[in-house]
Amino acid sequence: MLSLSRIPERRRVGSRHLLLLLIAAVVPGFAQQTPPIVSPEVHSDKRVTFRFLDPNAKEVSLRLEGAKQPLPMQKDEQGVWSVTTDPLEPDYYEYSFEADGASLIDPLNPLMKPNLLHTHNMVHVPGPASLPWEISDVPHGVIHHHFYRSRIVGDDRDYYVYTPPRYDPRGKDRYPVLYLLHGYSDDTSAWTAIAFANVILDNLIAQGKAKPMIIVMPLAYGAPEIVQRTPVFAAAFRDASLRQRNFDRIRDNLLEEVIPAVESAYLVSADRNSRAIAGLSMGGTETLLVGLNNLDRFAWVGAFSSGGLQEDFDKSFAGLDAKANSQLRLLWVSCGRDDRLMDINRKFRDWLQSKQIRFNWLETAGAHSWQVWRRNLADFAALLFREPAPRVMNPRARRRGRADMLSMSAAFLSQGTVGFRDSSALAR
């Protein structure tokens, strides 16, 4: 065999070039490597490009949170479908692909939205540090994960606990506590994995806009069989007897199992004035049913886009009247104007008014969406456990122009105010 070391340098270079040409001719794609597919790609101007490889698909579209219609995608010569959005407001956006009628996740994106029925991807369009869900260089709390056997529900379940920065389990200081409930089809991780509740509280506490508190996020199903895959979404939730069993058992689970377990394991105050409850959608209704019917246990109640409320409010909240005002430190009710649940929430607002019960009412832009609930949590948490209690405004909803809901919380919180402000004021 002829050694290359014996060939003059010029001939060796030529031999290498010839060898590369031969390899390129034999091995397809060697000479021209296909660049890796990136999806999603967030551009500096806040536009986002989504890509999906499916050479055999005839039609592919993007379903993006906030978009009223699916966005058609175009296919290139390599079979990669793509679409680029207009500039998006900073936030986290849920999305999925639809290829020839089949809903698919983005296999190139590891950021997922956990859900028991419909798992989707998320994309983060970063924004300024003033947005409460943006991770900042501030002291961070800790998320703890607990598992237990529920005697009441009859299953094995879990809950998450957020402890604020500088929480010392060996210390003597007792902390106020917020019990935070997820919505239908969510799992226990929803408030941290999708809403980034821990990040929101880290930032608010660091900025002096929220009191240090412990947050407990339990599994909010009293009847787990209510979460079923059905041809019509949430068909099982529309079963009145099953829905009531779900509400009754989650009440007992919270009061008899979760709260005692938390109070025995963490430095939380057992004083009702230091205990709050809040939730979204299904969890919002559970919050109202548990909180308003147990005012000896809760002084702070927040319901975001409540789902599952029945119009017979006198039956659901028997005995609730103006006397509750002496016990309620804050009752917060909110909903997005494009939310399909706005009608029932407005009816509940009107019923509260008829009973002369003081409350805070917030209508925002937005639909039934985590983009709404992140902001709800930031605004609600900033009002909790304050002395004196937040001022309650006239609960009549006021119309406003096309609001910039996406910057609403940042504008509100940047003022460092404790009292509630009607959303219309923030649009002017």
Helices and strands as residue ranges (DSSP letters): G 4-6, H 9-26, E 41-42, E 48-53, E 60-64, E 71-72, E 74-75, E 80-84, E 91-99, E 102-104, E 112-113, E 120-125, E 142-150, E 155-163, E 177-181, H 190-193, H 197-206, E 214-218, G 224-226, G 236-238, H 240-253, I 254-258, H 259-265, G 272-274, E 275-280, H 282-292, E 300-304, H 313-316, G 322-326, E 330-336, H 342-354, E 360-364, H 370-381, G 405-407, H 408-414, H 423-426
